[in-house]
Amino acid sequence: MAGLATGCYARLNGYDTLLLEQHERPGGVCASWRRGDYIFDYCLHHLAGTDPASPLHDVWQTLGALDDTPILNAESLVRIEGPEGQALELYRDLDRLQAQIEAMALQDRAAIRRYVDAARSLVGADIFSMGLAGPREMLRLATRLPTIIGSGRTSLKKLTEQFTEPFVRRALPHAQYNITGPEMPMLPNVMFLGALQRGDLGWPYGGSGAMAQRIADRYGELGGEIAYGAPVREILVEGDRARGVRMDDGTEHRADLVVSAADGHTTVYRMLAGRYTSPIIDDYYCFEAYPQEQAFGLTIYLGVNMDLAQEPRHLTLLYDEPLELWGGQRDSLYVETMAEDTGLAAPGKTVVKAVTTGAYDPWNELRTDDLDAYRAAKAEVAQAVAQRLDQRWPGLADHVEMHDVVTPVTVERYTGSFHGFQPWSAPSAGMRVMMQGLTRTLPGLEGFYHVGQWADAMIGLSNAAMSGRSLIRRLCRQERRRFVE
Ligand SMILES: Cc1cc2nc3c(=O)[nH]c(=O)nc-3n(C[C@H](O)[C@H](O)[C@H](O)COP(=O)(O)OP(=O)(O)OC[C@H]3O[C@@H](n4cnc5c(N)ncnc54)[C@H](O)[C@@H]3O)c2cc1C
């Protein structure tokens, strides 16, 4: 996404560009692929900037990401279901959300109010497009600072302790994509609820791959060149200035500027052999800092010959009896259902996608040692998930027509991304990294820029797109040229 956005804005501003993409198609982790009557979508859950009033919407329009694509707005962020049929649904209508929790736990009225009011106060503050904010928007955001700081410092777990109702206490820590743990702050959750109420964070029909392709098409219309199946091995440096790249096959491309949108570890330590780094960058990528496993590390897809169009789109299922999966037990699963209306399934059929934590090392060792055993383990995981979801949708296991499982090793193979991971929090200089990014430029190296989630140590399609935009804006400023967008 960052590479494509950089390319589009560069072309709009008169730069000659060549995008080199190692994979056979555009999008990086913003990917989907067909399996029979189903499209399995890896990335998109919610897209910031689908609201036409959001400044991010203009970025997506410039990139041709949305065009006239229908946007689906789900009723709720997630419905969390307990083993005994209890449910807590985080509606995007905040009054409805408040009424629902009050009906479950009137004694917790004060805590409910604090939670829902935090989300309400962010309805009018579009934090997702902060990177585009002018003085007026910054002022508006500043008035929300107490909520932003307060909910940034409060963990979802701490929020939960304010409630007495047992199921609310059990469910709330799972409120944000089922990413649990004592450190998970409440801020993303109230930001998402506020944005959903505002009409943002929709889902473009057709999903991730279709959106990435539209942007690649836009880049082509702007006269940009792109080469697929083109892995870069090395960034060519002469006199501490990037001069081009050398490809895996040994061919070279010379350029005035080199922009990497690839992962930071590969860019800094392989393409540039670790010659331009800093203690903050080294701290970030050192063994002690990076996670051994991540939320969203394991994705299980089931193509099911059942129409689940009336089912909640986003679900978290909590279990008393843990689900046994290769690599350990799970006490919950985050599940999405995508029927015909999403553009991902044929009429009467549904893609069911389950997401849980996944570790890199064990999957990598298994695949390296024994490819057949790796494939068998993935099939076992798909089967175990299908059996468990059969309890929620009786008959499901017998109606699975296609399945697929994505491990961190899969992601590494398809995107080159370090251990198939997403960026993690910076272990040192956290505030500096948040404000200035991690590797947007490298100390001592001229003519080189890094864009995307690894440059900023920050995930999000909109962040990746904004990162490309802001680089070209910066170059235009340096050359005292008007920035075209
Ligand atoms: C499971 C999952 C769900 C997500 N859900 C959402 C969501 O709902 N909403 C949202 O906004 N964000 C979401 N994100 C985050 C978002 O997808 C990413 O932050 C964003 O797509 C990152 O884009 P990028 O361009 O920075 O990196 P990447 O997508 O990793 O792009 C890097 C590109 O560089 C290429 N490359 C790497 N090495 C080389 C090389 N040597 N030579 C040539 N090419 C190379 C790769 O093939 C790839 O195309 C999700 C992420 C994941 C993993």
The ligand as a MOL file (V3000), in Angstrom:
LIG
                    3D

  0  0  0     0  0            999 V3000
M  V30 BEGIN CTAB
M  V30 COUNTS 53 58 0 0 0
M  V30 BEGIN ATOM
M  V30 1 C -4.0240 -9.7750 9.2220 0
M  V30 2 C -3.9900 -8.2940 9.0600 0
M  V30 3 C -5.1580 -7.5730 9.1030 0
M  V30 4 C -5.1300 -6.1960 8.9460 0
M  V30 5 N -6.3080 -5.5020 8.9410 0
M  V30 6 C -6.2930 -4.1870 8.6820 0
M  V30 7 C -7.5090 -3.4620 8.5620 0
M  V30 8 O -8.5960 -3.9940 8.7160 0
M  V30 9 N -7.4440 -2.1280 8.2920 0
M  V30 10 C -6.2480 -1.4770 8.1240 0
M  V30 11 O -6.2540 -0.2660 7.8640 0
M  V30 12 N -5.0790 -2.1450 8.2500 0
M  V30 13 C -5.0780 -3.4670 8.5120 0
M  V30 14 N -3.9010 -4.1470 8.6300 0
M  V30 15 C -2.6410 -3.4080 8.5370 0
M  V30 16 C -2.3030 -3.0720 7.0990 0
M  V30 17 O -2.6870 -4.1130 6.2530 0
M  V30 18 C -0.8010 -2.8480 6.9560 0
M  V30 19 O -0.3520 -1.9690 7.9660 0
M  V30 20 C -0.4690 -2.2430 5.5880 0
M  V30 21 O -1.1000 -2.9450 4.5520 0
M  V30 22 C 1.0460 -2.2490 5.4090 0
M  V30 23 O 1.3760 -1.8040 4.1300 0
M  V30 24 P 2.8790 -1.5690 3.7180 0
M  V30 25 O 2.8680 -1.0910 2.3230 0
M  V30 26 O 3.5450 -0.7230 4.7340 0
M  V30 27 O 3.5910 -3.0050 3.8570 0
M  V30 28 P 3.4320 -4.3670 3.0380 0
M  V30 29 O 2.0150 -4.6390 2.7210 0
M  V30 30 O 4.1750 -5.4070 3.7980 0
M  V30 31 O 4.1640 -4.0800 1.6690 0
M  V30 32 C 5.5110 -4.3170 1.4400 0
M  V30 33 C 5.6720 -4.6810 -0.0100 0
M  V30 34 O 7.0460 -4.7970 -0.3210 0
M  V30 35 C 7.2420 -5.9670 -1.0970 0
M  V30 36 N 8.6170 -6.4090 -0.8860 0
M  V30 37 C 9.1740 -6.8360 0.2750 0
M  V30 38 N 10.4770 -7.1550 0.0870 0
M  V30 39 C 10.7290 -6.8960 -1.2220 0
M  V30 40 C 11.9060 -7.0160 -2.0180 0
M  V30 41 N 13.0460 -7.4640 -1.5270 0
M  V30 42 N 11.8250 -6.6800 -3.3370 0
M  V30 43 C 10.6470 -6.2310 -3.8820 0
M  V30 44 N 9.5150 -6.1130 -3.1540 0
M  V30 45 C 9.5650 -6.4260 -1.8450 0
M  V30 46 C 6.2220 -6.9460 -0.5670 0
M  V30 47 O 5.9700 -7.9970 -1.4560 0
M  V30 48 C 5.0250 -6.0170 -0.3580 0
M  V30 49 O 4.2570 -5.8820 -1.5200 0
M  V30 50 C -3.9090 -5.5250 8.7750 0
M  V30 51 C -2.7250 -6.2570 8.7360 0
M  V30 52 C -2.7570 -7.6340 8.8690 0
M  V30 53 C -1.4710 -8.3990 8.7810 0
M  V30 END ATOM
M  V30 BEGIN BOND
M  V30 1 1 1 2
M  V30 2 1 2 3
M  V30 3 2 2 52
M  V30 4 2 3 4
M  V30 5 1 4 5
M  V30 6 1 4 50
M  V30 7 2 5 6
M  V30 8 1 6 7
M  V30 9 1 6 13
M  V30 10 2 7 8
M  V30 11 1 7 9
M  V30 12 1 9 10
M  V30 13 2 10 11
M  V30 14 1 10 12
M  V30 15 2 12 13
M  V30 16 1 13 14
M  V30 17 1 14 15
M  V30 18 1 14 50
M  V30 19 1 15 16
M  V30 20 1 16 17
M  V30 21 1 16 18
M  V30 22 1 18 19
M  V30 23 1 18 20
M  V30 24 1 20 21
M  V30 25 1 20 22
M  V30 26 1 22 23
M  V30 27 1 23 24
M  V30 28 2 24 25
M  V30 29 1 24 26
M  V30 30 1 24 27
M  V30 31 1 27 28
M  V30 32 2 28 29
M  V30 33 1 28 30
M  V30 34 1 28 31
M  V30 35 1 31 32
M  V30 36 1 32 33
M  V30 37 1 33 34
M  V30 38 1 33 48
M  V30 39 1 34 35
M  V30 40 1 35 36
M  V30 41 1 35 46
M  V30 42 1 36 37
M  V30 43 1 36 45
M  V30 44 2 37 38
M  V30 45 1 38 39
M  V30 46 1 39 40
M  V30 47 2 39 45
M  V30 48 1 40 41
M  V30 49 2 40 42
M  V30 50 1 42 43
M  V30 51 2 43 44
M  V30 52 1 44 45
M  V30 53 1 46 47
M  V30 54 1 46 48
M  V30 55 1 48 49
M  V30 56 2 50 51
M  V30 57 1 51 52
M  V30 58 1 52 53
M  V30 END BOND
M  V30 END CTAB
M  END
